[in-house]
Amino acid sequence: MIYSVSGKLALKGENFVVVEAGGVGLRLYVSKGTRTALPAAGGEGVVRLFSHLHVKEDALDLYGFASQDELEFFGMLISVSGVGPKSALAILDTGPLEELAAAIKENRPDLLTRAAGIGRKTAERVILELKAKVESTRSGAVVERMETDSDLIEALASLGYRRDEARAAIAKVGEEVKGTEERLKAALKILGANAKR
């Protein structure tokens, strides 16, 4: 098993990166969170990704993760019947690990079905099989914030912003900012600052 890969980041694709290690370019499928955490491709620095090698009949696919926690969460997701590596990455793309754990703890399949290709039955199976395995001490508060942020994304989308830029702006709003109206104002301020660049 390849536990981690270290080397120069040669390329960043939409859902993968290429890391050159020992003269070999390794393609690793990554979540949006991991991709964002990595520096620009072509730099001189060394990156390290924790990895999972998925063996199929016709391919060997390598998946990369910025943290050991993300790798472990991915491992739990693919242990669920009907959830393959691509589906697990889609679930990881929907939010931070804290939010995913909270959605599972609070029995909220609707928050997991935001992932591409994840239907309600699969989301319910994930919750059933992982509820006892995940840890989330503030799950109620986290789910409440997720619901508020989901409403904010829809509000910003109705104002003409793309959902991905709305989601990115809301992610930058600190947890200390409470209430829908205050979080919306803070997100609009961030979007306004981004537009001026």
Long-range contacts (C-beta under 8 A, 24 or more apart in sequence): 1-53, 2-51, 2-53, 2-62, 3-50, 3-51, 4-48, 4-49, 4-50, 4-51, 5-48, 5-49, 5-51, 5-62, 5-64, 6-46, 6-47, 6-48, 6-49, 7-46, 7-47, 8-43, 8-44, 8-45, 8-46, 8-47, 9-38, 9-39, 9-40, 9-41, 9-42, 9-43, 9-45, 9-47, 10-41, 10-42, 11-41, 12-38, 12-40, 12-41, 15-89, 17-41, 17-49, 17-64, 19-47, 19-49, 19-64, 26-62, 27-62, 28-62, 28-63, 28-64, 29-61, 29-62, 29-63, 29-64, 29-85, 29-86, 29-89, 30-63, 30-64, 30-65, 30-89, 31-65, 31-70, 31-89, 31-92, 31-93, 32-92, 32-93, 33-66, 33-70, 33-92, 33-93, 33-96, 34-64, 34-65, 34-66, 34-70, 37-66, 38-66, 52-78, 52-85, 54-78, 54-85, 61-85, 63-89, 69-97, 70-97, 73-97, 73-100, 73-101, 73-134, 76-130, 76-133, 76-134, 77-126, 77-130, 79-129, 80-125, 80-126, 80-129, 80-130, 81-125, 81-129, 82-122, 82-125, 83-122, 83-125, 83-126, 86-117, 87-115, 87-117, 87-118, 87-122, 90-115, 90-116, 90-117, 90-118, 91-115, 91-118, 91-126, 95-146, 98-136, 98-142, 99-142, 99-143, 99-146, 100-134, 101-134, 101-135, 101-136, 101-139, 102-136, 102-138, 102-139, 102-140, 102-142, 102-143, 102-146, 103-127, 103-143, 103-146, 104-130, 104-131, 104-134, 104-136, 105-131, 105-134, 105-136, 105-139, 106-139, 106-140, 106-143, 107-131, 108-143, 111-143, 111-146, 145-175, 148-180, 148-183, 149-183, 151-180, 152-180, 152-183, 152-184, 152-187, 155-184, 156-184, 156-187, 156-188, 156-191, 161-191, 165-191, 165-194, 166-191, 169-194
